[in-house]
């Protein structure tokens, strides 16, 4: 079983503009704007909080996109695929895109809490992925190869150029906790 790839791995190592963007947003509050604060430290704390919020399994999140693919819809039909029947579906070259949103709430001294709305836009290109399906759920698979890019925005403003990975062979198998990721049923 391969170690899970974390969504936070798509964030650049050094989010140089995070402290500046946070300062810009937080300084809109008159009480905070007049304070002399250690913005580098605050930016580091925000970066750590953001990475913690995005410390989740990327494959599990992307499997939600796979589960809504028309190709898999028939496997959610118990008439066509009996309970307990296990199928393996090989996906061709494909791209999956998702946006992940998180809010970091910041309180400085006696100032009211300010929410910073972050969005991580992820695009991943995969090839050779095989999915194991049973009882209308994706229960696991093999990873094939892939590459990904991610861009972090604060209140809709990009904080950096898109961070891109090189194309990698993704060794190993993956599985999801029972019953797995539910495949979206197509309405008749």
C-alpha positions in Angstrom: 0.0 0.0 0.0 1.5 3.4 -1.0 1.7 6.2 1.5 -1.1 8.7 0.9 -0.3 11.8 -1.1 -1.5 14.8 1.0 -3.3 17.7 -0.6 -1.0 20.1 1.2 1.9 18.7 -0.8 0.7 20.8 -3.7 1.4 24.0 -1.8 4.7 25.7 -2.6 7.3 25.3 0.2 7.6 29.0 0.7 4.5 31.1 0.4 6.3 34.4 0.3 3.2 36.4 -0.4 1.1 34.9 2.3 2.2 37.3 5.0 1.8 40.3 2.7 -1.7 39.3 1.5 -2.8 38.5 5.1 -1.4 41.8 6.3 -3.3 43.6 3.5 -6.6 41.9 4.4 -6.1 42.2 8.2 -5.1 45.9 8.0 -8.5 46.7 6.7 -9.5 46.5 10.3 -8.6 49.9 11.9 -7.5 48.4 15.2 -5.1 45.9 13.5 -3.9 48.3 10.9 -2.4 50.6 13.5 -0.6 47.8 15.4 3.1 47.0 14.9 3.0 43.2 14.4 5.5 40.5 13.5 3.9 39.9 10.1 6.5 37.2 9.1 5.6 35.2 12.2 1.9 35.7 11.6 2.4 34.6 8.0 4.2 31.5 9.2 1.4 30.7 11.6 -1.2 31.1 8.8 0.9 28.9 6.5 1.0 26.2 9.2 -2.7 26.4 9.8 -3.5 26.2 6.1 -1.2 23.2 5.6 -2.9 21.5 8.6 -6.4 22.2 7.1 -5.3 20.7 3.8 -3.5 17.7 5.3 -5.9 15.2 3.8 -5.6 12.3 1.3 -5.5 13.7 -2.3 -6.5 10.4 -3.9 -9.6 10.1 -1.6 -10.6 13.6 -2.6 -10.0 13.0 -6.3 -11.9 9.7 -6.1 -15.0 11.8 -5.6 -14.5 13.1 -9.1 -14.0 9.6 -10.5 -17.2 8.5 -8.7 -19.2 11.0 -10.7 -17.8 9.9 -14.1 -20.4 8.5 -16.5 -18.1 5.6 -17.2 -18.7 4.3 -13.7 -22.4 5.1 -13.3 -23.5 1.7 -14.5 -21.5 0.0 -11.7 -23.9 1.7 -9.2 -26.9 -0.3 -10.7 -27.4 -3.5 -8.6 -29.4 -4.9 -11.5 -26.4 -4.9 -13.8 -23.8 -5.6 -11.2 -24.9 -8.1 -8.4 -24.1 -7.4 -4.8 -20.6 -8.7 -4.0 -19.5 -8.5 -7.7 -16.0 -7.0 -8.0 -15.0 -5.1 -11.1 -11.8 -3.5 -12.2 -12.1 -0.5 -14.5 -9.1 1.0 -16.2 -9.3 4.7 -16.8 -7.7 6.2 -19.9 -5.7 9.4 -19.8 -7.8 12.0 -18.0 -7.7 15.2 -16.1 -9.5 15.9 -12.8 -9.9 19.4 -11.4 -11.3 20.4 -8.0 -11.2 23.4 -5.8 -10.8 23.0 -2.0 -11.8 25.8 0.3 -10.7 26.5 3.8 -11.2 29.4 6.2 -8.5 30.5 8.6 -9.9 32.6 11.4 -7.4 35.1 12.9 -7.7 36.9 16.2 -5.1 39.4 17.2 -5.3 40.8 20.8 -8.8 42.2 21.5 -9.6 42.8 17.9 -12.6 40.9 16.4 -11.9 37.7 14.6 -11.2 38.0 10.9 -11.8 35.1 8.5 -9.3 34.6 5.6 -10.9 32.6 2.8 -8.4 30.4 1.0 -9.0 28.3 -2.2 -6.6 25.7 -3.5 -7.3 24.9 -7.1 -6.0 21.5 -8.1 -5.7 20.0 -11.6 -4.3 16.5 -11.9 -3.6 14.5 -15.1 -3.7 10.7 -14.7 -2.9 7.7 -16.9 -3.1 4.0 -16.2 -5.3 4.3 -13.1 -7.3 1.1 -12.3 -10.2 1.3 -10.0 -11.7 -1.6 -8.0 -15.5 -1.3 -7.7 -17.9 -3.3 -5.7 -21.5 -2.7 -4.6 -21.7 0.7 -6.2 -18.5 2.0 -4.5 -14.9 2.6 -5.5 -13.1 0.5 -3.0 -9.5 1.0 -4.2 -7.2 0.7 -7.1 -3.8 1.2 -8.6 -2.4 4.6 -9.2 -0.6 4.5 -12.6 1.1 7.7 -13.4 0.2 11.3 -12.9 1.1 15.0 -12.5 -0.6 17.8 -10.7 -0.7 21.5 -10.3 -2.1 23.6 -7.6 -2.6 27.3 -7.0 -3.5 28.9 -3.7 -5.7 32.1 -3.6 -6.7 34.3 -0.7 -10.1 36.0 -1.2 -9.9 35.2 -4.9 -6.4 36.7 -5.4 -3.6 34.1 -6.4 -0.8 34.0 -3.9 1.8 32.4 -6.3 2.2 31.0 -9.8 0.7 27.5 -10.1 3.0 24.9 -8.5 3.5 22.0 -10.9 4.8 18.5 -10.3 6.7 16.6 -13.0 5.0 13.4 -14.4 5.6 10.7 -11.9 5.0 6.9 -11.8 2.8 6.6 -8.8 3.7 3.2 -7.4 1.4 1.1 -5.3 -2.2 0.4 -4.6 -4.7 2.3 -2.6 -7.9 1.4 -0.8 -10.7 3.3 0.9 -12.4 2.5 4.2 -15.5 0.4 3.7 -17.8 0.8 2.0 -15.6 3.0 -0.2 -16.4 6.1 -2.3 -20.0 5.9 -3.5 -20.5 6.1 -7.3 -23.0 8.7 -8.4 -26.2 7.1 -9.8 -27.5 8.4 -13.1 -31.2 9.4 -13.0 -33.3 7.3 -15.5 
